[in-house]
Amino acid sequence: MNENRIQQVLEIEKQAQEVHEAALRDAQQLPILADQESQLILEKARVEAQEESRKLIASAQAKQETDRILSEAEKKNRQLEALAMSNFDRAVNYILDRVVGRE
């Protein structure tokens, strides 16, 4: 019976040693896995930041283009108003001349 107990103790010690070795292997893998996961997270964050940057730049460029077009339209509108006013004076004078009978 003592022999059985010794065998049981030896088997338990063997199992404990296997568990201990497995735990050591897992512990050695944890830093590697953590590093790999952190690299994936960093890469994902970098890609997302680049995409957000592209969107912001595109938005800023669209705003600049809109501002440029609006500025050109306002400039053209001022030119047309000035031309219309100069033609308006000539048109009024022409009509007055026609009404008065000078032409």
Phi and psi restraints in degrees (value plus and minus 20) as a CYANA .aco file:
   2 ASN   PHI     -79.8   -39.8
   2 ASN   PSI     -57.0   -17.0
   3 GLU   PHI     -81.5   -41.5
   3 GLU   PSI     -61.2   -21.2
   4 ASN   PHI     -83.2   -43.2
   4 ASN   PSI     -61.3   -21.3
   5 ARG   PHI     -84.5   -44.5
   5 ARG   PSI     -61.3   -21.3
   6 ILE   PHI     -84.3   -44.3
   6 ILE   PSI     -62.5   -22.5
   7 GLN   PHI     -82.3   -42.3
   7 GLN   PSI     -61.3   -21.3
   8 GLN   PHI     -83.7   -43.7
   8 GLN   PSI     -64.4   -24.4
   9 VAL   PHI     -83.1   -43.1
   9 VAL   PSI     -63.3   -23.3
  10 LEU   PHI     -83.3   -43.3
  10 LEU   PSI     -60.9   -20.9
  11 GLU   PHI     -85.0   -45.0
  11 GLU   PSI     -62.3   -22.3
  12 ILE   PHI     -83.7   -43.7
  12 ILE   PSI     -62.8   -22.8
  13 GLU   PHI     -83.2   -43.2
  13 GLU   PSI     -58.8   -18.8
  14 LYS   PHI     -84.3   -44.3
  14 LYS   PSI     -64.4   -24.4
  15 GLN   PHI     -84.2   -44.2
  15 GLN   PSI     -60.3   -20.3
  16 ALA   PHI     -83.4   -43.4
  16 ALA   PSI     -60.5   -20.5
  17 GLN   PHI     -84.2   -44.2
  17 GLN   PSI     -60.6   -20.6
  18 GLU   PHI     -85.1   -45.1
  18 GLU   PSI     -61.8   -21.8
  19 VAL   PHI     -83.4   -43.4
  19 VAL   PSI     -63.3   -23.3
  20 HIS   PHI     -81.9   -41.9
  20 HIS   PSI     -65.2   -25.2
  21 GLU   PHI     -84.4   -44.4
  21 GLU   PSI     -60.4   -20.4
  22 ALA   PHI     -84.4   -44.4
  22 ALA   PSI     -60.8   -20.8
  23 ALA   PHI     -84.1   -44.1
  23 ALA   PSI     -59.4   -19.4
  24 LEU   PHI     -84.0   -44.0
  24 LEU   PSI     -62.5   -22.5
  25 ARG   PHI     -82.3   -42.3
  25 ARG   PSI     -64.5   -24.5
  26 ASP   PHI     -82.1   -42.1
  26 ASP   PSI     -61.9   -21.9
  27 ALA   PHI     -84.0   -44.0
  27 ALA   PSI     -56.3   -16.3
  28 GLN   PHI     -90.6   -50.6
  28 GLN   PSI     -50.1   -10.1
  29 GLN   PHI     -99.3   -59.3
  29 GLN   PSI     -46.2    -6.2
  30 LEU   PHI     -76.7   -36.7
  30 LEU   PSI     -68.0   -28.0
  31 PRO   PHI     -82.3   -42.3
  31 PRO   PSI     -56.4   -16.4
  32 ILE   PHI     -86.5   -46.5
  32 ILE   PSI     -66.7   -26.7
  33 LEU   PHI     -84.7   -44.7
  33 LEU   PSI     -59.8   -19.8
  34 ALA   PHI     -83.4   -43.4
  34 ALA   PSI     -60.7   -20.7
  35 ASP   PHI     -84.7   -44.7
  35 ASP   PSI     -63.8   -23.8
  36 GLN   PHI     -82.2   -42.2
  36 GLN   PSI     -63.4   -23.4
  37 GLU   PHI     -86.2   -46.2
  37 GLU   PSI     -60.4   -20.4
  38 SER   PHI     -86.0   -46.0
  38 SER   PSI     -55.7   -15.7
  39 GLN   PHI     -83.9   -43.9
  39 GLN   PSI     -61.2   -21.2
  40 LEU   PHI     -83.7   -43.7
  40 LEU   PSI     -62.5   -22.5
  41 ILE   PHI     -84.0   -44.0
  41 ILE   PSI     -63.6   -23.6
  42 LEU   PHI     -83.0   -43.0
  42 LEU   PSI     -62.0   -22.0
  43 GLU   PHI     -84.3   -44.3
  43 GLU   PSI     -62.8   -22.8
  44 LYS   PHI     -82.6   -42.6
  44 LYS   PSI     -63.1   -23.1
  45 ALA   PHI     -84.1   -44.1
  45 ALA   PSI     -59.3   -19.3
  46 ARG   PHI     -83.9   -43.9
  46 ARG   PSI     -64.9   -24.9
  47 VAL   PHI     -83.4   -43.4
  47 VAL   PSI     -63.3   -23.3
  48 GLU   PHI     -84.7   -44.7
  48 GLU   PSI     -60.1   -20.1
  49 ALA   PHI     -85.6   -45.6
  49 ALA   PSI     -60.5   -20.5
  50 GLN   PHI     -83.6   -43.6
  50 GLN   PSI     -62.4   -22.4
  51 GLU   PHI     -84.0   -44.0
  51 GLU   PSI     -64.2   -24.2
  52 GLU   PHI     -82.8   -42.8
  52 GLU   PSI     -59.1   -19.1
  53 SER   PHI     -83.1   -43.1
  53 SER   PSI     -63.6   -23.6
  54 ARG   PHI     -81.4   -41.4
  54 ARG   PSI     -61.6   -21.6
  55 LYS   PHI     -84.5   -44.5
  55 LYS   PSI     -63.2   -23.2
  56 LEU   PHI     -83.9   -43.9
  56 LEU   PSI     -61.8   -21.8
  57 ILE   PHI     -84.9   -44.9
  57 ILE   PSI     -64.2   -24.2
  58 ALA   PHI     -81.8   -41.8
  58 ALA   PSI     -61.2   -21.2
  59 SER   PHI     -84.9   -44.9
  59 SER   PSI     -63.0   -23.0
  60 ALA   PHI     -84.5   -44.5
  60 ALA   PSI     -60.9   -20.9
  61 GLN   PHI     -86.1   -46.1
  61 GLN   PSI     -59.7   -19.7
  62 ALA   PHI     -83.6   -43.6
  62 ALA   PSI     -60.7   -20.7
  63 LYS   PHI     -84.4   -44.4
  63 LYS   PSI     -63.4   -23.4
  64 GLN   PHI     -82.2   -42.2
  64 GLN   PSI     -62.5   -22.5
  65 GLU   PHI     -84.5   -44.5
  65 GLU   PSI     -62.1   -22.1
  66 THR   PHI     -81.7   -41.7
  66 THR   PSI     -64.9   -24.9
  67 ASP   PHI     -82.0   -42.0
  67 ASP   PSI     -60.3   -20.3
  68 ARG   PHI     -84.3   -44.3
  68 ARG   PSI     -66.0   -26.0
  69 ILE   PHI     -83.3   -43.3
  69 ILE   PSI     -63.5   -23.5
  70 LEU   PHI     -82.3   -42.3
  70 LEU   PSI     -62.0   -22.0
  71 SER   PHI     -83.1   -43.1
  71 SER   PSI     -63.4   -23.4
  72 GLU   PHI     -84.0   -44.0
  72 GLU   PSI     -60.5   -20.5
  73 ALA   PHI     -84.8   -44.8
  73 ALA   PSI     -61.5   -21.5
  74 GLU   PHI     -84.5   -44.5
  74 GLU   PSI     -60.8   -20.8
  75 LYS   PHI     -82.3   -42.3
  75 LYS   PSI     -66.7   -26.7
  76 LYS   PHI     -82.5   -42.5
  76 LYS   PSI     -59.2   -19.2
  77 ASN   PHI     -83.1   -43.1
  77 ASN   PSI     -62.6   -22.6
  78 ARG   PHI     -83.0   -43.0
  78 ARG   PSI     -60.0   -20.0
  79 GLN   PHI     -83.8   -43.8
  79 GLN   PSI     -63.9   -23.9
  80 LEU   PHI     -86.1   -46.1
  80 LEU   PSI     -57.9   -17.9
  81 GLU   PHI     -83.8   -43.8
  81 GLU   PSI     -62.8   -22.8
  82 ALA   PHI     -83.6   -43.6
  82 ALA   PSI     -63.1   -23.1
  83 LEU   PHI     -83.6   -43.6
  83 LEU   PSI     -63.4   -23.4
  84 ALA   PHI     -82.2   -42.2
  84 ALA   PSI     -61.5   -21.5
  85 MET   PHI     -85.0   -45.0
  85 MET   PSI     -60.6   -20.6
  86 SER   PHI     -86.9   -46.9
  86 SER   PSI     -59.0   -19.0
  87 ASN   PHI     -90.3   -50.3
  87 ASN   PSI     -52.5   -12.5
  88 PHE   PHI     -82.2   -42.2
  88 PHE   PSI     -66.6   -26.6
  89 ASP   PHI     -80.3   -40.3
  89 ASP   PSI     -63.5   -23.5
  90 ARG   PHI     -84.7   -44.7
  90 ARG   PSI     -60.2   -20.2
  91 ALA   PHI     -84.9   -44.9
  91 ALA   PSI     -62.3   -22.3
  92 VAL   PHI     -82.8   -42.8
  92 VAL   PSI     -65.9   -25.9
  93 ASN   PHI     -81.5   -41.5
  93 ASN   PSI     -59.7   -19.7
  94 TYR   PHI     -83.0   -43.0
  94 TYR   PSI     -66.2   -26.2
  95 ILE   PHI     -84.4   -44.4
  95 ILE   PSI     -63.5   -23.5
  96 LEU   PHI     -80.9   -40.9
  96 LEU   PSI     -61.9   -21.9
  97 ASP   PHI     -82.5   -42.5
  97 ASP   PSI     -59.9   -19.9
  98 ARG   PHI     -87.1   -47.1
  98 ARG   PSI     -61.5   -21.5
  99 VAL   PHI     -86.3   -46.3
  99 VAL   PSI     -63.0   -23.0
 100 VAL   PHI     -94.5   -54.5
 100 VAL   PSI     -40.8    -0.8
 101 GLY   PHI      71.8   111.8
 101 GLY   PSI       6.3    46.3
 102 ARG   PHI    -101.8   -61.8
 102 ARG   PSI     -34.9     5.1
